[in-house]
Amino acid sequence: MAKTLIPNIFLVLVVLISLGTNALSDKGVARFPLYHREKFMASHFKDHHSLVKARLGRDRARFKLLHQRHLQHSNSAPFLRPNVDFKETNVFEEGGEYVTVLKVGNPPQKVQLLVDMGTPFTWWQCQPGCTQCYSTPHHIFDTSMSSTYTQTDCSNGSCDVQQLYIQGCVRRGEHQCRFSVHYVDRSVSEGIMATDTISTDEGVHLRNNFSFGCGSRITGIDMFNEAATGILGFVPGGYSFPTQLQANNFTFFLPYYNTTDGGTLDLNYYDEFRFQHSSTAILDIRTDRYYLLFSGIEMNEVAIPIPPEFWEFDSDGVGGVTIDTGTTITKFPEKAYDIFKDYFIRKAQGLPRAPGEDQLDTCFYVKGLYAWTDLVPKVKFLFKVRNPPLKLDVRQVVMAVSDDKYCLAFAAGGRTSIIGSWQLQGSYIGFKLPSHVLGIQPRSSY
């Protein structure tokens, strides 16, 4: 069984008691803007339906990569570098759905990055010397303009080749510490490791020697265009963003899809008052991502009879329920999803059925229906702690694919359930890592 950071029964009691304590770090709060990537993409689509098709396409691609990774690396094994040639280090992720902004270097330059809760690695494009950078309207970090930029030298022990994606010196006599990220869709991000000072977009200094991948060869990738110039890794460990900044607590406010409104990302912050009466889950922090202890689903105040083993790890450490802001649509194991879908259809008798859309197989028409949102079943997520369940509002349960057609925003997936960003939009998501607590507080509820 995997070595995890999941607390034992005694520690669970400590977690519940600690919910009443102050979790603000004495290091101070660092705030970042947070935008949905579609804010920078919507103008390139002819209509809402084409935007939704692109959205579902990204989601389908990410799930394929996640599922493929689980086939090759079970949760029972440490999430280390795959057993392949150093030049072919693989990553099974595809970026994220939310974008933030850092300032890097001296004088500071803005860098716009996708926040990814599926990787512990951070990289962005650098110039000069970027032989194959992808086109983006956002600033590409210019190393020659920063007086504090330093290449990582693999001859003095500062290049940690035990970390994921780090190759070290691959040519005889060189000192540059190289990284290589190969996506399973044959996209590539390669370059050298470096350090520089980083700060928030508002100028709050964070760290002098932040390690990142300085990308100079990025090929086959178009998923970042118009949104960002790199990836900000949020899985704990290695060169990830929160690990390097020693941020044990952080909170996202995820803006809604279909809006230009922004959200926030606050490091060293967990608002005890806000989450005091919210839904709270126990975090199981593993080496590849954040899992949570999930116990089931209610629909119209009735528990859906889905066997509990669908939410648990099997004897090989495969399964469980993870939270991933880079996945759009929440995925359940196929049999669990079928039970959930059947209950939804049964409770939504007043909604005329419509053909499916991509991976969304339960759709309906709303044209001419008065107060149709009242006909959408009310869904709640239940966690293995005695606290209020997580209520989803209508916008989190269904997705508009055209003016008069909506679909259930859930789908069948693999053995591991994934709670996606559609169900988390418009919510505060607080991570309190030392206590293994995840708080979720929707801004609105029914």
N, C-alpha and C positions, 0 to 999 in steps of 0.2 A: 504494500500500500504506500502511496506517496507520502513523503514527509511534508505536512502542511502546517500552516500557522493557525489552524482552527482551534479554538479554545475548548478545554474540557468542561465538565459540568460546573465545577467550582468557578472557573473563569467566566462562564456564562453569567453566573450570579453577580460576579464582580462587574461585568459589563453593564448589567441592568442597573446596578446601584450607581455606577459611574455616570449614568446619563444625567444625573443632576449636578455634576461638577462642571467647572469652567474649563473648556478645552481650548481657549485662545492661547496661541503660542506667544511667549515673550519676545519672539523674533519679530513680531509685527505682521500685519496682514498685507499681502501683495495681491492686488487686483488686476485682472486682465479682461479686456473685452472678449466677447464670445459671439460669433455669428454663425448662422447656418450657411453652409457652402453655397446653397441655392441663391443666396443674396447676390452672389457674384456671377450666377449662371443664368438666371431666369430670362434675361433679355435675349438670350441666344436661342430660345425656343419659340416656335410659332404660336403655340397655345398651351393651355394648362395640361392637356392630355399628353402632349409630347414631353413636357417636363416630368410628368408622372412616370412615363415609360422609361426615361433616363434614370429616374430615382429608383425604380424597381430593378432596372438593369444593374445599377451599382450594388444594390442590396443582394441580388442573386449572385453576382460575381464574388462579393465578399464572403457570402455563405459557402460558396464552392471552395474557396481558399481555406476558410476555417475548417470545413469538414475534411478537406484533404489533409490538413495538418493533423487533425485528430486521428486519422487513419495511420499516419506515420509516427506520431508522438503521443502516446497515451499519457494521461495525467499521472500515471504511476511512475513515470520517469522524469528526472529533472529536465527542465526546459533549457538544454544546452545546445551548443552548435550541432547541427545535423552531421552525421558521419559521412561526409562527402569531402571532396577536394576543397582546400581553403579558398580556391578561386570561384567556387560554386556554392557559397553559403546561401541557403534558401530561407526566405521568409514567406509566410503564408497569410499575409495581410494585404490590405488594399487601401490604406489611408483611413480617413475618418469623415464624419459628416459635419463637424464643427471646426471653425477656424478661429485662431487667436493671433495676437501680434506681440512680438518681443522687440526690444531694442538691443542690438549687439554691437560691441566694439567701442572704440574711443577715437573720434567722436561717434556717438551712437547712430546706427542705421536700423531702420525698421525692417523686420523680417516677418512675413505672414505665413503661418504654419497650420497644418491640419492636426488637431488633437486626436491621438489614436490610443485607445485603451487596450489595444491588442499587441503592443510591442514595447520593449524597454529601451528602444534605440531612438536617438534624435539626430536628424540630418537635415541640411538645407543646401541649396545650390550656392556655389561660390564663383566669383570672378576676381581677377582675370584668370585665364587658364582653363575655363570650362569648355572642353572640346565638344561636348554634346549636351548642352543645357536645353530644356524644353522652354517654349515660349510662354511668357506670363507677363501680364501688365504690372505685376508687383515687383518691388525692388529685389534684385539679386545681390546678396551680400558681397561687397567689394573688399577683399582682404587687404589690398594695398592701401586702403584709406584708413585702416585701423592701426593705431600705434600699439595696441595691446594684443593683437592677434599673434598666436604662436602655434607653429606646427608641432604635433606630438612626435617626439623622437623615440623610435622603438629600440634604440641602442642603450638608453639610460634607465630602462625599467618602467617608464611611464606609459608604455603601450601594453594594455592588458589583453593578451591574446586569448585568455580564458573566457572573455565576454563574447556574447553572441555577435556575429558579423565582423569581428575584428580579425584581420589577416596577419597583421604585423608587417615586417619587411619581407616582401616577396621576391625582391631582386637582390642579387649579391652586391654588397657594398653600399646599399641605400640605407637611409635612416628614417624615411617617412613611414609612419604607421598607417597602413592602408585598411579600408573597410570595403565590404562588398555585400550588397543586398540584392539577391536574385529572387524575383517574384515568380510564382508558378505560371503566370501568363507570359513568361519570357521577358518581362520588363526588368531593367537593371538600374541600380543606383550604386555608383562606385566613386571612390575618391580617397582623401586622406583624413585622418583624425587631427583635430586641432582644438585649441582652447581660446577663449576670449571672455571678456567681461559681458554680462548680460544685465538688463534692467527691464522694468515694466514699460509699457507704452507711455505711462505718465512720468517716467524717469526715476522710479524707485529702484535703487541699486539692489541686485540680488546676489551676484557672485562674480569674483574676478576671473577664476579659471574654470569656466564651464566647458565640459568636453562635448564635442559634437562632430558629426561627420560632415566634412566640407566636400560636397558633391561636385564632381567635374565631368562625370560621364553618366548621363541619365538617358536611357534609351527605351523605346517601346512603350513609354508611359504617357498617357494623355489624361489620366484621372485627376491630376493636380491643376491642369490649366484653368485659368480664370479664378481659381480658389486660393492657391497657396504655392509656395516655392519649396516646401519640404514637409517633414513630419516631426511632430513633438510627441515622443513616446511617453506613455503614462503608466505602463505596467511597472510595479516596484522592482528594483534591482538594476544592476549594471549601470548603463549611461542614461537611465530614464530621467525625465524632468523632475518629478517630485523627490526621487532618491538623491540626486545630486544637490538639491536645495534643502534636503533634510526636512521636507514638508510632510509631517505625519498626519495632518488634517487638511482637507481641502473640500471646497463646495462649488458645484456647478449650478448655475441657473441656465437651463437649456431653453432658448427661445423657440417659439412655435415655428413649424414649417409654414410655408405660404405667407410669410410676413418678412418685412425688412427690419423688424425690431431686433435689437441685440440682447444678448445675455451677459453673464459674467462668470469668471473663474476666479475664485478667491483661495489663495494658498495660506496655510497656517490659520485656517478658520473653520469652525464648526459651531454654528449658532445654536446653543443649547435651548434657548427659549423657542426658536422657530421649530425645532425638531422634537420638543418636549411631548407634544401630542400628535406627532406624525407617525406614519408607518415606519417601523424600524426593523431591519434585518440584521442577522449576525453574518459578518463577512468571513469567508473562508479564503484567505489570501494564498494562492498557489503561485508557482514560479512562472506560469504563463499568463494568468489574468485573475480578475476578481470574481469569485463565486459568492453566492449567498444561500442561506438556508431557507428554502422555499417549501411551503406545505400544501398549496393548492389554489383553487380558483372558485370564487362564488359568482353566480349569475342570478340577478334579481333576488338577492338575499338567500339563495339556496346553494349549498356546496355541490359542485359538480363531482360525481363519483369517479375521479381519475385515480388509479392505484398510486400510492405514494412512491413506489419504486421508480416511477418515471422522473421524479425530481431528485433522485439520489445517485451517488456513484456506485458502480458495480464493483465486483471483487478486483477488477483490474484498474480501478481508479478512473473509469470512463463514465461520463454522464454529468449529473449535477445541473445547476442553473447558474449561468453567468450573466453579468451585466455588461453591455457593450454599446457605447454611444455611436460607434461606427457602423453598427448594423441598424437598418431602418425598421424592418418588420420583425416583431417578436416571433420566434420560432419555438415550437414544441415538438417533441418526438411524434412521429406520424400517428401512432395509435392514440396518444394523448390529444393531439390536435383533432383527430376525427371525433372523439367524444365531445370536445369543446365546441367544435363546429356544429355538430348535431344539436346540442343544447341551444346554441345561438339561433339556428334556423327554427327550432321549435318555439322559442320565445319571441321570435320576430315575425309572427304570422301575418301581420298587417303590412309588411314591406314586400312589394312585388319583386320577384327574383329577376336577375339580369345575368347575361353571360359573364364568365370569369375574366380577369384581366391579369395576364402574366402569371405570377405565382399566387395571386389572390383569387381564390376559387369560389368565394361566397359574396356575391354582389347583388345589388337591388337598385331599382329606379325610385326616385323621389319626386319626379315632376308631378305637380298637381296635388301632392299630399300635404295637408295642413298639419303643422306640428309633428312632422315625421320623426324628429329627434326623440320624441317621447316614446316612439315604438322601438327604438334601439335598446336592447337589453343592457342593464347596468352590470358592469364587470368589476370585480375586486380581486386583487392578488393577496394571498395569505402567506405570512411568514411564520417561522417557528419561534416566535416570541409572543408573549401576551401583550399585544398592542393593537391599535386600530388597523384594519386591513387597508391596502392601498386602493382608493377609489379612482377609477379611470373615468374621465368625462367623455362625452360623445366624440370629441375631436381626437381623442386618444384610442378610441375603439374602432372607428371607421375612417376610411380615407376617400376623399373625393377624387375620382379619376376623370370626371367631366362635370358639366354643369348640373346634370340630373342623374348621375350614376355614382353610387358609393359602394365601397367594398369593405368587408371585415379585414382590418389591418393586422392579421395574424396569418401564419402559414405553417405547413409541415416542415420539419427540419430533421436533424440527425439525433444522435443519442443525447447530446448536450442541449439543453434548452438555453435560448439566448433572449434576454429581455432587451429589446431594441429601443432606439431613440424616439420612435413614433409614440410609444407608450410613456416615455419620460419627458416629452416636450412640454414646456410650460411648467416645469417642476424644479424645485431645489433638490439637488442630489448631494448629500453630505457624507464624506468619507472620514471616519475617525479610526485611523489604522491601529494605533496602540491598543484600543479597546475592541477592535474587530466589529465596529458598528457602521451600518449604512442607514442613513435617514433619508426618507423621500417625502417631500411636502409639496403637493400640487398648489399652484397659486390660486386655482379655482377648483371647486368641486360642486357636484350636483346635490 
